[in-house]
Amino acid sequence: MKNSNIIMYGFIVWLFIAPRNNSSRYGEFFLAYMTALLFSLVGSSELLMIKPAAFFFTIGGVLAFVYVVMRKTIHIAIKK
């Protein structure tokens, strides 16, 4: 796929701005992160025909969002 590098850049940038697990206000930051991604996705879908790079950048953001959610919900514990 010719736009895979744009998706990877989007993933890295959105992962960098994702809220950290050890934050005391994680819920507020996560809501802001989710809202920003939603508005970015809606805005870039409007630009799909003019500038498809913005849409693929946001697709990388969606993958980063899924990664953040999975990292927070799946907890692996090893007991001795």
Order of alpha helices (4+ residues) and beta strands (2+ residues): alpha-alpha-alpha
